[in-house]
Amino acid sequence: MFNLELFKYLAKSHFKSFAIITVSLLVLISIIMTVFDPSTIADIAAASKDAPVNPLGDITTLIAFVANQYFGNFVIILGIIYSVITANKLVAEQVDKGSMAYHLSMPVTRVEMTATSALYLFSSLAAMFLLIFGVGWSVAEFVQPGELPVGIFFTLTWGAFLLHAAIASVVFLASCLFNRSSRALALGAGLAVFFFAADLLSSLSSSLEWMHNLTIITLLDIDAIISGGSYGIQLFVLAAVSCSLTLIGITIFKRKDLPI
């Protein structure tokens, strides 16, 4: 089920995209933690609270500012980009370019290939969000000592990881389903972009709130996490989606015909 040499190869070949997205997110969390100023933010919040649509959300506290501006925007966008690029390259692009034939000519089974690829995908996401938590916490303690509730920040980070693991599993399934990279991208990336667009549109108007029901991004309930509400079931569903779609993708790839 797991091939260490293949895992090392994947880590090396995908390091550039991992580093670019991760460093970008680390810089952004550092900036977010640094620029927060209670008096300035309070004035901005007061000026926008009566607007028909408040694009900023709740920004009155540091954790609310981080949750809505960082986890609600930057993490979703950059995380989707990483998941789409990486998940598609791991399987469909390998088949499309003929590289899969080379890998499978070695003592590596199809299950080992896809299971190791999935493990790399999720472990790289885990590493990314662990770094986000570590750097975010460290910067906050340096520039905003005592202002960041660490437990809530950790839950937000954990929830964001589970969300992107679920999105990545959707793209991974599409990557295992199709032999053509373009078709895998059309389905996997198309669904990921749709999830983001539906979540964005549902927040712009009360008449579009029903679109919340069409996206798994809704399962990361930032408001419930900040306020101490109920969010455990939603996070469990995200984890279940990740595991289920990944196993389905591995099974499909094991049984399908390959052009090799």
N, C-alpha and C positions, 0 to 999 in steps of 0.2 A: 504493500500500500504506500510505502514511502521510500524514496530514493535520495540519499544524502547528496550524492554527487550531482544529481539533477537539480536539487534544491540550491546548491552552491552556484551552479551555472545560471539558474534563473535570477538569483540575488545579484549576481555580477552583471548580467545582461540588462536587468531592469533598474539598476542602481541610479542611473541618470534621471529618469523620470521621477523615481521615488525622492531623490534628493531635491529636485527642483520644486516639487509640490510641497514637500515637508518644510524646506527652508522658507518658502513663501508663507506658509501658515505660521511658522514660528516667528517670523518678522512681524506678521500682522497681529498675533496675540500679544507680542511685546509692545507694539504701538498702541493697541487698544487699552492695555493695562496702564500705559504711561500717560496717555492723553486724558484719561478720565479725571475731571475736576468737578466736585459736587456742586459748587455754586454756578459754574458755567452750564453744566448739564441741566440743572434745575431750571435755568432761564430758557434753555432750548425746549425742554419738556413742556413748560408752561405756555410757550408761544405756539406749540403745535397741538396741544391737547384738544382744542376746539375745532381743529381742521376736520373736514369730512372724512379724510383718510389720513391716518398718522403712519407714515412709512417707517418711522423710527421705533415704534413700539414703546415698551416701558424701558426708560433709560435712567431712572431716578437713583438707582444704586449701582455699585460696581458690578455685582453679579448679574443684574438685569441688563446692564449695558453690554457686558460680555455675551450673555445668552442671546440677546436679540440681534446685536450687530455682528458678532463674530460667529457664533454657532448657527444663527439664523440666516446668515448670508454667505460669508467667506468660506466657511467650512463646507457648506452644502455644495457650492459651486465648484471649488477646487477639488473636493472629495469626489464628486461625480466625474470630473475630468480624469482624475487618477484611476478610478475604478473602471471607467470605460476603456481607456487606453490600455491598461495592464491586462484586464480580463480578456479583451479581444486578442491581444498579442500572445497570450499564454497558449491558446488552443487554435482558434480559427485561422489566425494569420500564419501559424506554423503549418497547418494543412494546406492553406492557399499557396504558400511559397514553396512547398515541398520539403520544408525542414522536418516535418513530422516523420517522413519516411526515414530520414537519417536517425532520428531519436529511437524510432521503433525497431530499427535494424540492430540496435544495441540490446543488451540484456535488460530491457525495460518494457514492462507490459503496459497496455493501454490504461489499466486502472492505476498503476504506479505513476504513469505520466500525468493523468488528470488529477489524481489525489494529491500528488506533490505540488502540482501547479496551484491547486486550490489552497493548499496549506501555505504556500508562499504568498498568495494573494491576501489571505486573511492575516497572516503574521506580519506582513508589511504594513497593513492598515493598523494593526495593534501597536506596532512600533511607532508609527506616525502619531497616534493619539496618546501614547505614553509620553512621547517627547513634548507634545502640546501641553499635556498636564504638567510635566516637570518644569518646562520653561515658563509657562503661564503662572504657575504657583511661585516660582522663584522671583520673577519680575515683579509680581504683585506684592510680595513680601518686602521687596527692596524699595519700590516707589509708592506703594499704597499699604504700608504695614497695618495689619489687623482689619483691613477693609474687605478682604475676600473670604467668604465662607467656604473653606476647603472641601467639606463634604458635598455641598451642592455643586461646586465646580467639578469635582471628580465624577459625580453622577451625570452631569451634562456631557462630560468627555466620554464616559462609558456609553451613554445613550447615543451620542454621535457616532461612536465606533460601530455599535450594533446597527444603526441606520445605514451606514455606508457598507457594512458587511452584507446587509440585505440587498442594497442596490447592486453591489458587486456580484452577488450570486445571481441576480437577474441577467446581467451581462455575461457572466460565466456560462449560464445555461444556454444562452443564445450562441455563445462561442462554441459550445460542444454540439449544438444542434446542427449548425450549418458548416459546410466545407468551404464556402466562400466568405472571406473576411467582410466584404461589403454587405452581404446579407445579414451576417451576425451583428454588424454595427447598426444596420437599419433597425433591427428589432431591439437589441440591447440598449444602444445609445438612444434610440427613439423613445423607449419606455422611460429611461432615466431622465431625459429632457422633459418628457410629458409630466412626470412626477413633480419636477421642479416648477414647470409652468403652471400646473394645476394648483400647487400650493401658493404660488405667487398671486395668481388671479383671484383665488378665494379670499385673500387678505385685502384686496383692493376695493371690494364692494360687497355689501350685504346680499345683493342679488346673486352673487357668485359663490356664496359660502358653501353651497352644496358640492362644489368641486373638492372640498376637503375630503370627501368620501372616496375620491378617485386616486389618491396618492398616499403612498406609505410614509411620506415625510410627516404626515399628521401624527403618526405613531410616536414620534419624538415630541412629546408634549412639554415644551419648555416652560410654559406657565405653571403646569402642575409640579414640575421639578422644583422650580423656584419657590412656590408657595407651600410645598410640602403636601401636595394633593396626591391622587392615585395615579401612578404611572407604571407600576410593576408589570401589569398584564400587557401593556403596549410593548414594553421592552422584551418581554418573553415572546410575543408574536414576531418581533423583528428577528430574534435569535432563531425561532422555529422556521421562519421563511428562509433564512440563510442556510441552515442545515438541510432543509428539504430540497430546495432548488439546486444546491450543490450536489447532493446525492443523485438527484434526477439527472443532472448534467453528466455526471460520471458514468451512470448506467447507460444513458443514450450513446455516449461516445464509445463505450465498450462494445455495443451491439451493432453500431451502424457500419455501413460500407464506406471505406476511405479510398480516394483516388490515388493510391500509392502502389 
